[in-house]
Amino acid sequence: MPFIGPKPADTVLDTTLIGDGTVTTAKIADSAITSAKVADGTIVDADVGNVAASKLTGALPAIDGSALTGVAETKPTISNISPSTITNSQTQIVITGTNFQVTPNVEFISSTGTIIFADTITRNSATQLTVNATLTTDGTYFIRIENPNGLAVRSSTALLSVSDAPTWSTASGSLGDVYFTLSGSFTVSASSDSTITYSKTSGTFPSGLSLNTSTGVISGTENSGSSSATTFNFTIRATDAENQTADRAFSINTANPNYFGDGSDGSLST
């Protein structure tokens, strides 16, 4: 109400100066209380009820899936796998990385989105897993590892290729005979789901013969000058575009000069 005369001096109010002896929320202006006005100088959970987000200052962590953005996480990582190319049969694969817990889940995800789980998983250490997997469909696969706490990693590229290894069409053993001083030609053949190249990994060809690495043809003119028949043993490796290999042992005989024939095909004749 209006007053007459000089304005009274300001007086700090406490509960003894309030009619009902109680300070209620309705009697306190908004933003009127600071931590300095709390008895112990600290506002704790018991001092406040529900607080609107608008009353809080500073950045708040945002929910991002099962993790909090801005909150430190320890996710697994993948650095390498070996081997990186396998066939459709069950194969052991070693995965190296970090932060592998006991025991994570391992998935193989095809480029079409198909998910295949590992047959078995062994945690060798926090940095290595050994898994067995059977992937019956050829293609490339991403790898996903999820720890028991739900934190996971998926490889940024398709680390694993599944492909058919080369298979030999030519039976092992002797490819035939080459007559002294005459030319000879022998072919070895293998097939795969990609281009095959051939190489000799051990042994010796008759002198003068060499291997065409693209066609698998062993040809040339025998020029050893030997006076006796000899069997030459060697191993040929077929390698496909995925660097999968298959080896097979073969031999070629040089014809005994005691036998005679027209020699036109370089073969042994009597």
QUIRAVEN-V106783 format. One record per residue. N is the residue number from 1. RES is the residue in three letters. SS is DSSP state (H for helix, E for strand, - for the rest). PSI is psi in degrees with one decimal (* if undefined). OMEGA is omega in degrees with one decimal (999 if undefined). Layout:
N|RES|SS|PSI|OMEGA ; N|RES|SS|PSI|OMEGA
This chain:
1|MET|-|156.9|178.7 ; 2|PRO|-|151.4|176.6 ; 3|PHE|-|157.7|-179.2 ; 4|ILE|-|133.6|178.3 ; 5|GLY|-|-168.8|-177.6 ; 6|PRO|-|146.8|178.6 ; 7|LYS|-|132.6|179.0 ; 8|PRO|-|152.6|177.7 ; 9|ALA|-|148.0|177.1 ; 10|ASP|-|139.0|179.8 ; 11|THR|-|132.3|176.8 ; 12|VAL|-|126.5|-178.2 ; 13|LEU|-|140.9|166.7 ; 14|ASP|-|-176.9|-174.4 ; 15|THR|H|-22.3|179.9 ; 16|THR|H|-19.1|-179.3 ; 17|LEU|H|4.9|177.4 ; 18|ILE|-|137.6|-169.8 ; 19|GLY|-|-46.3|-177.3 ; 20|ASP|-|3.5|176.3 ; 21|GLY|-|12.7|-177.1 ; 22|THR|-|133.3|173.5 ; 23|VAL|-|116.7|-179.8 ; 24|THR|-|167.7|178.8 ; 25|THR|H|-38.2|-178.0 ; 26|ALA|H|-21.0|-177.8 ; 27|LYS|H|-2.9|-178.0 ; 28|ILE|-|130.2|179.4 ; 29|ALA|-|155.1|175.6 ; 30|ASP|-|141.9|177.8 ; 31|SER|-|21.1|-177.2 ; 32|ALA|-|-17.7|-175.8 ; 33|ILE|-|130.1|173.4 ; 34|THR|-|173.9|-178.7 ; 35|SER|H|-25.8|178.7 ; 36|ALA|H|-22.3|-179.2 ; 37|LYS|H|-2.5|176.5 ; 38|VAL|-|139.9|-168.8 ; 39|ALA|-|-45.8|-176.9 ; 40|ASP|-|5.5|177.4 ; 41|GLY|-|4.1|-178.3 ; 42|THR|-|135.5|174.8 ; 43|ILE|-|117.4|179.8 ; 44|VAL|-|175.5|-177.5 ; 45|ASP|H|-38.3|-176.5 ; 46|ALA|H|-17.9|-178.8 ; 47|ASP|H|-16.4|-173.7 ; 48|VAL|-|157.2|172.4 ; 49|GLY|-|-136.4|177.1 ; 50|ASN|-|132.4|-179.8 ; 51|VAL|-|126.4|178.4 ; 52|ALA|-|147.0|-179.7 ; 53|ALA|H|-30.0|-179.0 ; 54|SER|H|-16.9|179.7 ; 55|LYS|H|-4.9|-178.9 ; 56|LEU|-|142.5|-180.0 ; 57|THR|-|161.6|-179.8 ; 58|GLY|-|166.2|-177.3 ; 59|ALA|-|137.9|176.6 ; 60|LEU|-|141.1|176.5 ; 61|PRO|-|139.3|179.9 ; 62|ALA|-|145.0|179.4 ; 63|ILE|E|129.5|179.8 ; 64|ASP|E|90.5|-176.5 ; 65|GLY|-|-125.8|-179.9 ; 66|SER|-|3.3|-176.7 ; 67|ALA|E|167.0|177.9 ; 68|LEU|E|122.6|175.7 ; 69|THR|-|133.0|-179.4 ; 70|GLY|-|-7.7|177.9 ; 71|VAL|-|130.9|-175.8 ; 72|ALA|-|133.7|177.8 ; 73|GLU|-|155.9|176.4 ; 74|THR|-|85.0|179.5 ; 75|LYS|-|153.4|173.0 ; 76|PRO|-|159.1|174.7 ; 77|THR|E|158.4|176.8 ; 78|ILE|E|126.6|179.1 ; 79|SER|E|-29.9|-175.7 ; 80|ASN|E|155.8|171.3 ; 81|ILE|E|152.6|178.4 ; 82|SER|E|125.5|-1.5 ; 83|PRO|-|166.0|179.7 ; 84|SER|-|-7.9|175.6 ; 85|THR|E|130.0|-179.1 ; 86|ILE|E|169.6|174.4 ; 87|THR|-|-171.1|-178.3 ; 88|ASN|-|-10.0|178.2 ; 89|SER|-|158.6|177.4 ; 90|GLN|-|130.5|-174.9 ; 91|THR|E|143.1|175.4 ; 92|GLN|E|130.6|-178.9 ; 93|ILE|E|131.6|176.3 ; 94|VAL|E|124.9|179.5 ; 95|ILE|E|126.6|176.2 ; 96|THR|E|149.5|-178.6 ; 97|GLY|E|-143.1|179.0 ; 98|THR|E|160.3|171.0 ; 99|ASN|-|36.1|175.3 ; 100|PHE|-|121.9|179.1 ; 101|GLN|-|177.6|179.2 ; 102|VAL|-|114.6|-16.8 ; 103|THR|-|135.3|-175.5 ; 104|PRO|-|167.0|173.2 ; 105|ASN|E|140.3|-179.5 ; 106|VAL|E|127.6|179.8 ; 107|GLU|E|148.3|173.4 ; 108|PHE|E|122.7|-172.6 ; 109|ILE|E|119.0|-178.2 ; 110|SER|E|168.3|179.5 ; 111|SER|-|-16.7|177.0 ; 112|THR|-|-1.3|177.8 ; 113|GLY|-|-3.1|178.1 ; 114|THR|-|135.4|-179.1 ; 115|ILE|E|126.4|176.8 ; 116|ILE|E|129.0|-179.5 ; 117|PHE|E|148.1|176.8 ; 118|ALA|-|144.0|178.1 ; 119|ASP|-|-46.5|177.7 ; 120|THR|E|152.9|-179.9 ; 121|ILE|E|128.1|175.1 ; 122|THR|E|124.1|175.5 ; 123|ARG|E|104.6|178.6 ; 124|ASN|E|-35.2|-179.9 ; 125|SER|E|-178.8|177.6 ; 126|ALA|-|-11.8|-177.6 ; 127|THR|-|3.4|-178.8 ; 128|GLN|E|136.4|172.6 ; 129|LEU|E|143.9|171.3 ; 130|THR|E|119.5|-176.8 ; 131|VAL|E|153.9|170.6 ; 132|ASN|E|133.4|-177.0 ; 133|ALA|E|144.7|174.9 ; 134|THR|-|108.2|-178.2 ; 135|LEU|-|105.6|-171.4 ; 136|THR|-|-9.6|-178.9 ; 137|THR|-|126.8|178.3 ; 138|ASP|-|149.1|178.8 ; 139|GLY|E|-166.9|177.9 ; 140|THR|E|148.2|-172.1 ; 141|TYR|E|135.7|167.3 ; 142|PHE|E|159.1|177.6 ; 143|ILE|E|133.0|178.4 ; 144|ARG|E|131.4|178.1 ; 145|ILE|E|127.1|179.4 ; 146|GLU|E|122.6|176.8 ; 147|ASN|-|162.0|179.1 ; 148|PRO|-|-24.1|179.2 ; 149|ASN|-|3.0|176.7 ; 150|GLY|-|-12.9|178.3 ; 151|LEU|-|137.9|-170.9 ; 152|ALA|E|165.7|173.9 ; 153|VAL|E|143.3|172.1 ; 154|ARG|E|134.7|-178.8 ; 155|SER|-|142.4|-177.8 ; 156|SER|-|-19.5|176.9 ; 157|THR|-|164.7|177.7 ; 158|ALA|-|99.4|-172.9 ; 159|LEU|-|-23.8|-171.6 ; 160|LEU|E|133.4|173.5 ; 161|SER|E|137.7|176.1 ; 162|VAL|E|121.6|-172.2 ; 163|SER|-|155.2|176.8 ; 164|ASP|-|133.0|176.2 ; 165|ALA|-|159.8|178.0 ; 166|PRO|-|146.3|173.2 ; 167|THR|E|138.7|-176.3 ; 168|TRP|E|137.9|171.9 ; 169|SER|-|-31.0|-178.3 ; 170|THR|-|127.6|179.9 ; 171|ALA|-|148.2|177.2 ; 172|SER|-|163.7|178.8 ; 173|GLY|E|-156.5|-174.3 ; 174|SER|E|133.7|175.2 ; 175|LEU|E|-13.5|179.4 ; 176|GLY|E|-161.9|-174.0 ; 177|ASP|E|149.3|172.6 ; 178|VAL|E|131.8|-176.3 ; 179|TYR|-|142.1|-179.6 ; 180|PHE|-|133.9|175.4 ; 181|THR|-|0.6|179.3 ; 182|LEU|-|165.2|-178.7 ; 183|SER|E|153.4|176.8 ; 184|GLY|E|155.3|179.6 ; 185|SER|E|130.9|-178.2 ; 186|PHE|E|142.3|-176.7 ; 187|THR|E|131.3|170.3 ; 188|VAL|-|147.7|-173.8 ; 189|SER|-|138.8|174.5 ; 190|ALA|E|161.3|-179.3 ; 191|SER|E|158.9|177.9 ; 192|SER|-|-174.6|177.8 ; 193|ASP|-|9.6|176.2 ; 194|SER|-|178.3|-174.4 ; 195|THR|-|137.8|-179.1 ; 196|ILE|-|139.6|166.5 ; 197|THR|E|157.4|-174.0 ; 198|TYR|E|146.6|176.4 ; 199|SER|E|151.1|175.1 ; 200|LYS|E|122.0|-177.0 ; 201|THR|E|-18.9|178.3 ; 202|SER|E|164.7|176.6 ; 203|GLY|E|-169.8|-173.0 ; 204|THR|-|139.7|170.2 ; 205|PHE|-|157.3|168.9 ; 206|PRO|-|144.4|-177.7 ; 207|SER|-|132.1|179.6 ; 208|GLY|-|-12.3|179.6 ; 209|LEU|E|146.0|179.1 ; 210|SER|E|164.5|-174.9 ; 211|LEU|E|130.8|169.8 ; 212|ASN|-|112.5|-172.6 ; 213|THR|-|-19.0|-179.5 ; 214|SER|-|-37.3|-173.7 ; 215|THR|-|-17.8|-176.5 ; 216|GLY|-|14.6|179.7 ; 217|VAL|E|128.8|174.3 ; 218|ILE|E|116.9|-173.6 ; 219|SER|E|166.8|178.3 ; 220|GLY|E|-175.5|179.2 ; 221|THR|E|123.1|-179.3 ; 222|GLU|-|121.8|-174.9 ; 223|ASN|-|31.6|-177.1 ; 224|SER|-|-26.9|-176.2 ; 225|GLY|-|14.9|-178.3 ; 226|SER|-|150.1|178.9 ; 227|SER|-|1.5|-179.2 ; 228|SER|-|151.7|178.8 ; 229|ALA|-|143.3|-177.6 ; 230|THR|-|144.6|172.8 ; 231|THR|E|126.3|-179.8 ; 232|PHE|E|118.3|-179.4 ; 233|ASN|E|143.1|-178.9 ; 234|PHE|E|164.3|178.4 ; 235|THR|E|131.2|177.8 ; 236|ILE|E|135.4|177.1 ; 237|ARG|E|129.1|172.6 ; 238|ALA|E|128.0|-177.7 ; 239|THR|E|129.7|179.1 ; 240|ASP|-|-177.9|-174.8 ; 241|ALA|-|-20.9|177.6 ; 242|GLU|-|8.6|179.0 ; 243|ASN|-|24.4|172.1 ; 244|GLN|-|147.1|-172.1 ; 245|THR|E|159.2|171.3 ; 246|ALA|E|130.3|-178.0 ; 247|ASP|E|148.7|175.4 ; 248|ARG|E|141.2|-178.3 ; 249|ALA|E|136.2|179.0 ; 250|PHE|E|172.0|174.0 ; 251|SER|E|155.7|172.5 ; 252|ILE|E|136.3|179.0 ; 253|ASN|E|140.1|167.5 ; 254|THR|E|136.3|-172.1 ; 255|ALA|-|141.4|179.3 ; 256|ASN|-|125.2|-177.5 ; 257|PRO|-|-10.9|177.8 ; 258|ASN|-|-11.5|175.7 ; 259|TYR|-|151.0|-177.2 ; 260|PHE|-|147.6|176.0 ; 261|GLY|-|-173.3|-180.0 ; 262|ASP|-|-18.0|175.5 ; 263|GLY|-|9.7|-173.3 ; 264|SER|-|-28.5|-179.3 ; 265|ASP|-|4.7|178.6 ; 266|GLY|-|9.9|-175.6 ; 267|SER|-|161.8|177.1 ; 268|LEU|-|132.0|177.9 ; 269|SER|-|159.7|-177.3 ; 270|THR|-|*|999
